[in-house]
């Protein structure tokens, strides 16, 4: 059976580094408070010429270079994001324009922090039907544009960036072995991002306060750990793989306490868990592809390794994917 295999990775990060000490001068917080509760020390903040589509395009070029392909080789571009440059056209269409990938159809996918895993799964389904396709899967965010910088419970968490993977089809024992995706819309109020107020007064929601992330942190923490652990166990069971055989786990980089709790649930040492939340914070849909690119380029991933991915985000959405590298 055909399935998707990653043949190139890339990432792009804004130049500006925002430290915890910088945040001490902006809001009532401290480096010790942030580090203890989140594990985050710095995050990247987008500036001029670093909007979502531009970061996505830079990551895409690096992934194409690794894959040995050009933009004209692409058949499809999928961008997982909740912070596109504009509502219409999609971020993916702007990436297509920027790359001059004129043969590719393009669309965005909104699954919040799970956007990259959902997009990768969609690409896998295309490749099951047409393994010759070359698909660019991107997770890209500029969450700094959707953060209330006076809310210390959220503004310390988020950063900007983009990660990309080029995937194609294969029948070999490589690529995606199993994937499970989930959603629960009944819990949306615990983690959400309002749209701009409707210009139709009849459609405005009471109490709508503007387009900034709002989160009930404690409740999200509890649900996220259980949900991701369950998704990971289901994927391993589907692939008939014991957790001890996994070479590397790349979880969503939201909070070091969530990551450590997930490791405990899986009975895995932290040495097998990839962590870069300290450098970049939570970049939503970009966290996993940025980490994949780093792990690939620094030798943390070797051919034949079993790579386990998992994410959790607003919606709620969550899921897990097992890949043989």
Residue frames as qw, qx, qy, qz and C-alpha x, y, z in Angstrom:
[[0.000, 0.887, 0.462, 0.000, 0.00, 0.00, 0.00],
 [0.379, 0.535, -0.031, 0.754, 1.23, 3.50, -0.84],
 [0.422, -0.818, -0.317, 0.230, 1.94, 5.98, 1.92],
 [0.169, 0.957, -0.112, 0.209, 3.74, 9.29, 2.42],
 [0.801, -0.205, -0.097, 0.554, 7.47, 9.57, 2.99],
 [0.094, -0.967, 0.045, 0.232, 9.28, 12.80, 3.94],
 [0.815, 0.294, 0.117, 0.485, 12.10, 13.57, 1.48],
 [0.357, 0.398, -0.099, 0.839, 13.00, 17.11, 2.53],
 [0.380, -0.754, -0.476, 0.246, 12.64, 19.36, 5.57],
 [0.316, 0.402, -0.042, 0.858, 13.13, 23.06, 6.23],
 [0.320, -0.745, -0.508, 0.290, 12.39, 25.72, 8.83],
 [0.246, 0.524, 0.035, 0.815, 12.46, 29.50, 9.18],
 [0.421, -0.646, -0.501, 0.393, 12.47, 31.69, 12.27],
 [0.076, 0.965, 0.093, 0.234, 12.22, 35.46, 12.74],
 [0.510, 0.452, -0.385, 0.622, 15.39, 37.34, 13.61],
 [0.261, -0.605, 0.283, -0.697, 14.09, 39.02, 16.77],
 [0.536, -0.147, -0.790, 0.259, 14.60, 37.09, 20.01],
 [0.425, -0.638, 0.031, -0.642, 12.29, 38.00, 22.91],
 [0.396, 0.123, -0.810, 0.415, 13.70, 36.84, 26.26],
 [0.465, -0.621, -0.623, 0.101, 11.99, 36.36, 29.59],
 [0.372, -0.398, -0.215, 0.810, 13.92, 39.38, 30.84],
 [0.033, -0.150, -0.368, -0.917, 12.43, 41.45, 28.03],
 [0.405, -0.524, -0.653, -0.367, 8.97, 40.32, 29.14],
 [0.444, -0.465, -0.524, 0.558, 9.72, 41.42, 32.71],
 [0.114, -0.231, -0.003, 0.966, 9.74, 44.99, 31.38],
 [0.257, -0.156, -0.548, -0.781, 6.45, 44.52, 29.50],
 [0.698, -0.402, -0.384, -0.452, 4.17, 42.68, 31.94],
 [0.509, -0.599, 0.470, -0.402, 4.02, 41.57, 35.59],
 [0.994, 0.044, -0.102, 0.009, 6.14, 38.43, 35.35],
 [0.301, -0.770, 0.553, 0.101, 9.69, 37.16, 35.90],
 [0.456, 0.466, -0.740, -0.163, 12.20, 34.85, 34.29],
 [0.100, -0.155, 0.924, -0.335, 11.89, 32.48, 37.25],
 [0.589, 0.265, 0.467, -0.604, 8.07, 32.40, 37.02],
 [0.692, 0.511, -0.255, -0.442, 8.08, 31.69, 33.28],
 [0.333, 0.456, -0.825, -0.021, 10.89, 29.14, 33.35],
 [0.257, -0.105, 0.863, -0.423, 9.45, 27.18, 36.27],
 [0.604, 0.332, 0.489, -0.534, 5.96, 26.93, 34.80],
 [0.731, 0.616, 0.024, -0.293, 6.71, 26.58, 31.10],
 [0.806, -0.128, 0.383, 0.432, 10.38, 25.80, 30.48],
 [0.499, 0.756, 0.222, 0.362, 10.52, 28.69, 27.99],
 [0.507, -0.474, -0.006, 0.719, 13.53, 31.03, 28.03],
 [0.032, 0.390, -0.302, -0.869, 13.21, 32.79, 24.66],
 [0.560, 0.540, 0.628, -0.023, 10.85, 32.98, 21.71],
 [0.295, 0.015, 0.434, 0.851, 11.09, 34.50, 18.21],
 [0.234, 0.713, 0.440, -0.494, 8.89, 37.45, 17.24],
 [0.544, 0.483, 0.491, 0.479, 8.17, 38.36, 13.62],
 [0.109, -0.614, 0.005, 0.782, 9.15, 41.73, 12.21],
 [0.459, 0.667, -0.153, -0.567, 9.04, 43.45, 8.83],
 [0.579, 0.452, -0.601, -0.314, 8.98, 41.00, 5.89],
 [0.084, 0.165, -0.958, 0.220, 8.40, 38.09, 8.29],
 [0.680, -0.032, 0.154, -0.716, 4.67, 37.51, 8.04],
 [0.787, -0.076, 0.582, -0.190, 3.27, 33.98, 7.99],
 [0.842, 0.526, 0.119, -0.030, 3.44, 33.41, 4.24],
 [0.328, 0.819, -0.453, 0.128, 7.00, 34.74, 4.03],
 [0.403, -0.505, 0.735, -0.205, 8.26, 32.52, 6.86],
 [0.854, 0.160, 0.464, -0.174, 6.41, 29.59, 5.28],
 [0.707, 0.698, -0.112, -0.011, 8.03, 30.28, 1.91],
 [0.060, 0.758, -0.632, 0.149, 11.52, 30.43, 3.42],
 [0.611, -0.258, 0.721, -0.202, 11.00, 27.11, 5.18],
 [0.850, 0.417, 0.274, -0.171, 9.60, 25.64, 1.96],
 [0.497, 0.780, -0.381, -0.012, 12.64, 26.64, -0.09],
 [0.178, -0.581, 0.776, -0.170, 14.94, 24.86, 2.37],
 [0.740, 0.025, 0.631, -0.234, 12.78, 21.74, 2.28],
 [0.775, 0.616, 0.042, -0.135, 12.75, 21.74, -1.52],
 [0.236, 0.777, -0.583, 0.039, 16.53, 22.16, -1.61],
 [0.427, -0.367, 0.806, -0.181, 17.00, 19.12, 0.65],
 [0.776, 0.277, 0.524, -0.214, 14.57, 17.12, -1.49],
 [0.341, -0.185, 0.647, 0.657, 16.41, 18.09, -4.67],
 [0.256, 0.635, 0.701, 0.201, 13.25, 19.53, -6.19],
 [0.079, 0.061, 0.088, 0.991, 12.14, 22.87, -7.57],
 [0.377, 0.270, 0.397, -0.792, 8.81, 24.70, -7.14],
 [0.562, 0.284, -0.421, -0.653, 7.69, 23.50, -10.58],
 [0.325, 0.080, -0.942, -0.019, 7.83, 19.90, -9.30],
 [0.194, 0.111, 0.711, -0.666, 5.13, 20.52, -6.68],
 [0.189, -0.364, -0.789, -0.458, 1.58, 19.25, -7.20],
 [0.463, -0.734, -0.445, -0.221, 0.04, 20.52, -3.95],
 [0.212, 0.308, -0.466, 0.802, 0.77, 22.94, -1.10],
 [0.551, -0.648, -0.505, -0.150, -0.98, 22.56, 2.28],
 [0.169, 0.408, -0.426, 0.790, -0.40, 25.09, 5.06],
 [0.512, -0.579, -0.622, 0.131, -1.52, 24.40, 8.62],
 [0.217, 0.149, -0.221, 0.939, -2.05, 27.79, 10.28],
 [0.141, -0.760, -0.617, 0.148, -4.40, 29.86, 12.44],
 [0.159, -0.784, -0.015, 0.600, -2.55, 33.11, 11.66],
 [0.597, 0.436, 0.443, 0.507, -2.66, 33.57, 7.87],
 [0.235, -0.012, 0.078, 0.969, -1.71, 36.95, 6.44],
 [0.425, 0.053, -0.034, -0.903, -5.37, 37.49, 5.56],
 [0.683, 0.138, 0.592, -0.405, -8.61, 35.53, 5.48],
 [0.755, 0.477, 0.431, 0.126, -8.58, 35.35, 1.69],
 [0.816, 0.235, -0.508, -0.147, -6.51, 34.35, -0.22],
 [0.911, -0.402, -0.051, 0.072, -5.15, 31.49, 1.84],
 [0.362, -0.766, 0.484, 0.219, -1.61, 31.49, 3.15],
 [0.718, -0.006, 0.637, 0.280, -0.95, 28.49, 0.88],
 [0.543, 0.753, 0.318, 0.195, -1.91, 30.51, -2.21],
 [0.016, -0.973, 0.229, 0.016, 0.50, 33.26, -1.18],
 [0.588, -0.469, 0.616, 0.233, 3.23, 30.65, -0.70],
 [0.721, 0.376, 0.530, 0.240, 2.46, 29.27, -4.16],
 [0.322, 0.937, 0.067, 0.117, 2.83, 32.79, -5.58],
 [0.292, -0.863, 0.401, 0.093, 6.06, 33.44, -3.66],
 [0.631, -0.276, 0.682, 0.245, 7.62, 30.16, -4.83],
 [0.457, 0.470, -0.428, -0.622, 6.18, 30.40, -8.36],
 [0.271, -0.029, 0.962, -0.024, 4.90, 26.85, -7.91],
 [0.431, 0.206, -0.192, -0.857, 2.45, 27.31, -10.75],
 [0.493, -0.009, -0.806, -0.327, 1.46, 23.64, -11.14],
 [0.205, -0.137, -0.858, 0.451, 0.42, 23.21, -7.51],
 [0.405, -0.670, -0.390, -0.484, -3.06, 23.60, -6.08],
 [0.276, 0.180, -0.555, 0.763, -2.98, 25.12, -2.60],
 [0.507, -0.650, -0.340, -0.452, -5.11, 25.45, 0.51],
 [0.092, -0.464, 0.604, -0.642, -4.92, 26.14, 4.26],
 [0.648, -0.334, -0.681, -0.069, -5.98, 23.79, 7.03],
 [0.237, -0.575, 0.335, -0.708, -7.07, 25.11, 10.44],
 [0.811, -0.340, -0.477, -0.010, -6.61, 22.61, 13.27],
 [0.400, -0.888, 0.190, -0.122, -4.75, 25.02, 15.59],
 [0.280, -0.692, 0.663, 0.050, -1.61, 23.45, 17.08],
 [0.710, 0.023, 0.702, 0.049, -2.47, 20.13, 15.41],
 [0.538, 0.734, -0.027, -0.414, -2.51, 21.77, 11.98],
 [0.174, 0.605, -0.734, -0.255, 0.70, 20.20, 10.74],
 [0.298, -0.069, 0.949, -0.077, -0.27, 16.65, 11.75],
 [0.578, 0.531, 0.501, -0.364, -3.71, 17.05, 10.18],
 [0.434, 0.763, -0.278, -0.390, -2.11, 18.46, 7.00],
 [0.029, -0.459, 0.876, 0.149, 0.42, 15.61, 6.87],
 [0.463, 0.173, 0.847, -0.197, -2.42, 13.10, 7.17],
 [0.577, 0.686, 0.187, -0.402, -4.31, 14.76, 4.31],
 [0.263, 0.698, -0.592, -0.306, -1.15, 14.59, 2.18],
 [0.274, -0.214, 0.938, -0.017, -0.80, 10.90, 3.04],
 [0.590, 0.425, 0.619, -0.296, -4.34, 10.27, 1.78],
 [0.494, 0.763, -0.182, -0.374, -3.58, 12.01, -1.54],
 [0.105, 0.606, -0.773, -0.157, -0.43, 9.93, -1.91],
 [0.543, 0.027, 0.823, -0.166, -2.27, 6.68, -1.25],
 [0.655, 0.615, 0.385, -0.212, -4.23, 7.42, -4.43],
 [0.606, 0.770, -0.070, 0.185, -1.43, 9.03, -6.46],
 [0.776, -0.492, 0.057, 0.391, 2.05, 8.19, -5.12],
 [0.611, 0.325, 0.173, 0.701, 3.85, 10.21, -7.81],
 [0.081, -0.933, -0.181, -0.301, 2.60, 13.51, -6.37],
 [0.486, 0.082, -0.369, 0.788, 5.04, 15.88, -4.67],
 [0.334, -0.817, -0.396, -0.253, 3.31, 17.68, -1.80],
 [0.254, 0.351, -0.397, 0.809, 4.62, 20.53, 0.33],
 [0.543, -0.664, -0.512, -0.051, 3.25, 20.38, 3.89],
 [0.244, 0.409, -0.288, 0.831, 3.87, 23.46, 6.04],
 [0.421, -0.730, -0.505, 0.187, 3.10, 24.55, 9.59],
 [0.336, 0.293, -0.038, 0.894, 3.49, 28.32, 9.93],
 [0.308, -0.807, -0.501, 0.060, 2.38, 30.86, 12.52],
 [0.211, 0.373, -0.221, 0.876, 2.85, 34.46, 13.64],
 [0.443, -0.604, -0.658, 0.073, 1.09, 34.13, 16.97],
 [0.303, -0.242, -0.245, 0.889, 2.61, 37.41, 18.16],
 [0.169, -0.174, -0.327, -0.914, -0.15, 39.03, 16.10],
 [0.615, -0.412, -0.493, -0.457, -2.84, 37.24, 18.13],
 [0.571, -0.258, -0.608, 0.487, -1.54, 37.60, 21.69],
 [0.279, -0.914, -0.144, -0.259, -2.76, 40.04, 24.34],
 [0.568, 0.372, -0.430, 0.595, 0.59, 41.40, 25.52],
 [0.285, -0.514, 0.366, -0.721, -0.98, 42.47, 28.84],
 [0.917, -0.240, -0.005, -0.318, -2.12, 38.93, 29.67],
 [0.097, -0.661, 0.741, -0.067, 0.85, 37.34, 31.42],
 [0.732, -0.066, 0.650, -0.191, -0.75, 33.89, 31.36],
 [0.806, 0.481, 0.341, 0.052, -0.63, 33.72, 27.56],
 [0.363, 0.910, -0.202, -0.022, 1.83, 36.29, 26.21],
 [0.320, -0.677, 0.661, 0.057, 4.82, 34.45, 27.71],
 [0.786, 0.008, 0.616, -0.045, 3.95, 31.22, 25.88],
 [0.737, 0.569, 0.363, 0.032, 3.86, 31.93, 22.18],
 [0.257, -0.554, 0.446, 0.654, 6.34, 32.57, 19.39],
 [0.639, 0.652, -0.053, -0.405, 6.53, 32.75, 15.61],
 [0.235, -0.449, 0.798, 0.326, 8.08, 30.47, 13.01],
 [0.811, 0.367, -0.113, -0.442, 7.53, 27.99, 10.19],
 [0.405, -0.329, 0.839, 0.151, 8.50, 24.44, 9.31],
 [0.708, 0.439, -0.199, -0.516, 8.03, 22.53, 6.07],
 [0.553, -0.182, 0.803, 0.132, 8.26, 18.98, 4.72],
 [0.523, 0.377, -0.492, -0.585, 8.22, 17.74, 1.15],
 [0.606, -0.060, 0.765, -0.208, 6.44, 14.40, 0.90],
 [0.521, 0.308, -0.573, -0.553, 5.87, 11.90, -1.87],
 [0.915, -0.107, 0.078, -0.380, 4.53, 8.37, -2.15],
 [0.157, 0.480, -0.863, 0.012, 6.29, 5.09, -1.52],
 [0.901, -0.166, -0.276, -0.290, 5.55, 1.38, -1.03],
 [0.520, 0.318, -0.658, 0.442, 8.79, 0.86, 0.90],
 [0.615, -0.543, -0.535, 0.202, 8.90, 0.24, 4.65],
 [0.294, -0.066, -0.197, 0.933, 9.52, 3.93, 5.24],
 [0.198, -0.348, -0.270, -0.876, 7.28, 6.93, 5.81],
 [0.520, -0.251, 0.282, -0.766, 3.98, 7.11, 7.67],
 [0.195, 0.009, -0.980, 0.029, 3.09, 3.80, 9.31],
 [0.226, -0.604, -0.763, 0.045, 0.03, 4.91, 11.27],
 [0.010, 0.185, -0.092, 0.978, -1.88, 8.07, 12.13],
 [0.203, -0.613, -0.761, 0.062, -4.86, 8.87, 14.37],
 [0.024, 0.255, -0.006, 0.967, -6.64, 12.23, 14.57],
 [0.221, -0.563, -0.764, 0.225, -9.29, 13.45, 17.01],
 [0.036, -0.357, -0.036, -0.933, -11.44, 16.48, 17.85],
 [0.232, -0.566, -0.746, 0.265, -13.85, 17.64, 20.55],
 [0.065, 0.497, 0.208, 0.840, -15.64, 20.88, 19.74],
 [0.500, -0.725, -0.449, -0.153, -17.60, 20.84, 23.00],
 [0.640, -0.563, -0.157, 0.499, -14.55, 22.15, 24.90],
 [0.494, 0.597, 0.154, 0.613, -13.72, 25.05, 22.57],
 [0.201, -0.933, -0.046, -0.294, -14.08, 27.75, 25.23],
 [0.773, -0.557, 0.097, 0.286, -11.07, 26.41, 27.15],
 [0.437, -0.367, 0.424, 0.703, -8.72, 27.46, 24.33],
 [0.462, 0.698, 0.523, 0.160, -9.85, 29.74, 21.54],
 [0.268, -0.228, 0.205, 0.913, -9.00, 32.68, 19.31],
 [0.359, 0.719, 0.450, -0.390, -11.78, 35.05, 18.29],
 [0.474, 0.451, 0.426, 0.625, -12.05, 36.37, 14.76],
 [0.048, 0.038, -0.019, 0.998, -12.29, 40.10, 14.09],
 [0.331, 0.390, 0.582, -0.632, -15.76, 41.42, 15.08],
 [0.357, 0.451, 0.751, 0.325, -18.41, 40.77, 12.46],
 [0.026, 0.030, -0.165, -0.986, -19.49, 43.71, 10.33],
 [0.478, -0.406, -0.586, -0.513, -22.99, 42.20, 10.52],
 [0.259, -0.419, 0.473, -0.731, -24.21, 43.35, 13.93],
 [0.866, -0.164, -0.018, -0.472, -26.66, 40.45, 14.13],
 [0.915, 0.143, -0.358, 0.121, -23.78, 37.97, 14.00],
 [0.142, 0.604, -0.556, 0.554, -21.63, 39.51, 16.72],
 [0.663, -0.297, -0.668, 0.162, -21.21, 37.28, 19.75],
 [0.420, -0.871, -0.031, -0.253, -21.95, 38.86, 23.14],
 [0.673, -0.676, 0.254, 0.159, -18.74, 39.55, 25.05],
 [0.825, 0.366, 0.093, 0.420, -16.48, 39.27, 22.02],
 [0.388, -0.852, 0.060, 0.345, -13.33, 41.12, 23.05],
 [0.253, 0.834, -0.427, -0.240, -11.10, 40.95, 19.99],
 [0.908, 0.318, -0.272, -0.004, -8.81, 38.58, 18.16],
 [0.007, 0.642, -0.700, 0.312, -6.45, 37.35, 20.91],
 [0.591, -0.006, -0.806, 0.030, -5.77, 33.87, 22.28],
 [0.532, -0.485, 0.322, -0.615, -7.65, 32.95, 25.46],
 [0.647, 0.117, -0.752, 0.040, -6.85, 29.84, 27.44],
 [0.725, -0.579, 0.168, -0.333, -7.83, 28.12, 30.68],
 [0.285, 0.633, -0.716, 0.070, -4.34, 26.78, 31.29],
 [0.369, -0.286, 0.820, -0.332, -4.90, 24.24, 34.08],
 [0.789, 0.271, 0.409, -0.371, -7.83, 22.56, 32.37],
 [0.671, 0.652, -0.308, -0.174, -6.02, 22.44, 29.02],
 [0.004, 0.590, -0.796, 0.137, -2.94, 20.92, 30.68],
 [0.567, -0.099, 0.754, -0.318, -4.87, 18.00, 32.14],
 [0.798, 0.461, 0.258, -0.291, -6.79, 17.22, 28.97],
 [0.461, 0.755, -0.440, -0.154, -3.77, 17.62, 26.67],
 [0.141, -0.491, 0.855, -0.090, -1.58, 15.09, 28.48],
 [0.627, 0.101, 0.726, -0.265, -4.29, 12.42, 28.62],
 [0.704, 0.627, 0.122, -0.311, -5.38, 13.00, 25.01],
 [0.379, 0.727, -0.557, -0.128, -1.90, 12.87, 23.49],
 [0.277, -0.363, 0.879, -0.138, -0.87, 9.84, 25.55],
 [0.699, 0.270, 0.595, -0.291, -4.00, 7.99, 24.42],
 [0.639, 0.715, -0.110, -0.262, -3.45, 8.96, 20.78],
 [0.124, 0.663, -0.737, -0.045, 0.17, 7.78, 20.92],
 [0.447, -0.155, 0.860, -0.192, -0.83, 4.45, 22.42],
 [0.739, 0.468, 0.370, -0.314, -3.50, 3.92, 19.76],
 [0.503, 0.757, -0.367, -0.198, -1.01, 4.63, 16.96],
 [0.072, -0.515, 0.852, -0.055, 1.56, 2.24, 18.43],
 [0.608, 0.083, 0.742, -0.272, -1.09, -0.45, 18.81],
 [0.709, 0.621, 0.099, -0.319, -2.26, 0.04, 15.20],
 [0.451, 0.720, -0.525, -0.059, 1.30, -0.32, 13.92],
 [0.967, -0.218, -0.121, 0.054, 2.04, -3.17, 16.36],
 [0.487, 0.522, -0.382, 0.587, 5.10, -1.34, 17.65],
 [0.630, -0.578, -0.399, 0.332, 6.28, -1.39, 21.27],
 [0.053, -0.997, -0.009, -0.047, 7.09, 2.04, 22.68],
 [0.628, -0.602, 0.356, 0.342, 10.62, 0.94, 23.54],
 [0.684, 0.225, 0.472, 0.509, 11.42, 0.57, 19.83],
 [0.218, 0.944, 0.206, 0.134, 10.71, 4.26, 19.17],
 [0.666, 0.147, -0.098, 0.725, 13.89, 6.19, 18.49],
 [0.120, -0.015, -0.141, 0.983, 12.57, 9.72, 18.97],
 [0.002, -0.728, -0.682, 0.066, 9.33, 11.37, 20.10],
 [0.122, 0.131, 0.067, 0.982, 8.56, 14.90, 18.90],
 [0.049, -0.661, -0.716, 0.218, 5.61, 16.23, 20.89],
 [0.071, 0.857, 0.250, 0.445, 3.92, 19.58, 20.44],
 [0.480, 0.045, -0.364, 0.797, 6.16, 22.14, 22.13],
 [0.277, -0.773, -0.336, -0.462, 3.65, 23.90, 24.37],
 [0.473, -0.746, 0.280, -0.376, 5.03, 23.54, 27.88],
 [0.297, 0.435, -0.832, 0.176, 7.89, 21.53, 29.39],
 [0.425, -0.132, 0.720, -0.533, 5.62, 20.20, 32.14],
 [0.835, 0.304, 0.087, -0.449, 3.23, 18.77, 29.55],
 [0.618, 0.536, -0.572, -0.059, 6.17, 17.19, 27.71],
 [0.024, 0.371, -0.852, 0.369, 7.58, 15.63, 30.89],
 [0.631, 0.027, 0.533, -0.563, 4.15, 14.34, 31.94],
 [0.822, 0.415, -0.180, -0.346, 3.74, 12.77, 28.50],
 [0.405, 0.498, -0.757, 0.122, 7.13, 11.05, 28.86],
 [0.299, -0.216, 0.781, -0.504, 6.02, 9.66, 32.22],
 [0.783, 0.212, 0.241, -0.532, 2.78, 8.33, 30.72],
 [0.802, 0.479, -0.322, -0.153, 4.77, 6.54, 28.03],
 [0.830, -0.465, 0.254, 0.174, 7.51, 5.38, 30.44],
 [0.726, 0.533, 0.016, 0.434, 10.10, 6.89, 28.14],
 [0.544, -0.438, -0.084, 0.711, 13.30, 8.65, 29.23],
 [0.159, 0.901, 0.088, -0.394, 13.56, 12.35, 28.36],
 [0.293, -0.455, 0.618, 0.570, 16.59, 11.48, 26.21],
 [0.289, 0.270, 0.830, 0.392, 14.12, 10.11, 23.65],
 [0.126, 0.846, 0.502, -0.129, 11.94, 13.24, 23.72],
 [0.427, 0.336, 0.162, 0.824, 12.87, 16.15, 21.46],
 [0.221, -0.828, -0.397, 0.329, 12.62, 19.51, 23.24],
 [0.391, 0.219, 0.114, 0.886, 13.11, 23.00, 21.84],
 [0.208, -0.837, -0.475, -0.175, 10.31, 24.81, 23.68],
 [0.511, -0.629, -0.114, 0.575, 12.99, 26.59, 25.71],
 [0.354, -0.139, 0.349, 0.857, 14.24, 28.36, 22.55],
 [0.058, -0.203, -0.553, -0.806, 11.05, 29.06, 20.61],
 [0.420, 0.114, 0.446, -0.782, 8.04, 28.75, 22.93],
 [0.518, 0.382, 0.757, -0.112, 4.78, 27.48, 21.49],
 [0.103, 0.331, -0.435, -0.831, 4.67, 28.13, 17.74],
 [0.721, 0.281, 0.275, -0.571, 1.40, 26.21, 17.31],
 [0.912, 0.372, 0.138, -0.099, 1.26, 24.33, 13.98],
 [0.465, 0.764, -0.428, 0.130, 4.94, 25.15, 13.34],
 [0.508, -0.655, 0.535, -0.165, 6.34, 23.38, 16.42],
 [0.888, -0.039, 0.456, 0.041, 6.53, 19.85, 15.04],
 [0.771, 0.582, 0.079, 0.246, 7.93, 20.62, 11.56],
 [0.047, 0.887, -0.391, 0.239, 10.55, 22.99, 13.04],
 [0.625, -0.514, 0.575, -0.120, 11.61, 20.21, 15.41],
 [0.917, 0.241, 0.307, 0.088, 11.66, 17.61, 12.61],
 [0.542, 0.790, -0.145, 0.247, 13.94, 19.84, 10.57],
 [0.203, -0.800, 0.511, -0.241, 16.29, 20.43, 13.50],
 [0.800, -0.278, 0.525, -0.088, 16.38, 16.75, 14.41],
 [0.868, 0.448, 0.175, 0.121, 17.06, 15.77, 10.80],
 [0.430, 0.821, -0.226, 0.300, 19.86, 18.29, 10.26],
 [0.239, -0.741, 0.545, -0.312, 21.60, 17.62, 13.59],
 [0.393, 0.280, -0.876, 0.016, 21.70, 13.82, 13.31],
 [0.444, -0.108, 0.651, -0.606, 19.01, 13.05, 15.88],
 [0.838, 0.309, 0.264, -0.364, 17.15, 11.18, 13.13],
 [0.112, -0.426, 0.816, 0.375, 18.80, 8.40, 11.18],
 [0.596, 0.149, -0.543, -0.572, 17.43, 6.26, 8.37],
 [0.552, -0.120, -0.825, -0.022, 15.26, 3.48, 9.76],
 [0.019, -0.021, -0.624, 0.781, 14.49, 5.26, 13.05],
 [0.170, -0.636, -0.736, -0.160, 10.92, 5.15, 14.34],
 [0.053, 0.113, -0.142, 0.982, 9.70, 8.72, 14.85],
 [0.153, -0.609, -0.774, 0.081, 6.59, 9.39, 16.92],
 [0.014, 0.238, 0.049, 0.970, 4.77, 12.73, 16.59],
 [0.185, -0.625, -0.752, 0.094, 1.89, 14.07, 18.67],
 [0.046, 0.211, -0.009, 0.976, 0.07, 17.35, 19.08],
 [0.123, -0.642, -0.723, 0.224, -2.83, 19.00, 20.89],
 [0.116, 0.063, 0.091, 0.987, -4.52, 22.30, 20.11],
 [0.355, 0.243, 0.302, -0.851, -7.59, 24.48, 20.22],
 [0.426, 0.018, -0.675, -0.603, -10.79, 22.99, 18.92],
 [0.457, -0.622, 0.610, 0.181, -9.94, 20.76, 20.71],
 [0.836, 0.462, -0.275, -0.108, -7.90, 18.89, 18.12],
 [0.417, -0.631, 0.654, 0.022, -5.21, 16.29, 18.74],
 [0.931, 0.326, -0.102, -0.126, -3.50, 13.35, 17.17],
 [0.520, -0.570, 0.599, 0.217, -0.41, 11.21, 16.70],
 [0.768, 0.582, -0.223, -0.148, 1.61, 9.87, 13.78],
 [0.734, -0.410, 0.485, 0.239, 4.25, 7.12, 13.60],
 [0.566, 0.773, -0.253, -0.136, 6.92, 7.42, 10.88],
 [0.861, -0.182, 0.256, 0.399, 9.81, 5.22, 9.87],
 [0.016, 0.879, -0.221, -0.423, 12.51, 7.67, 8.87]]
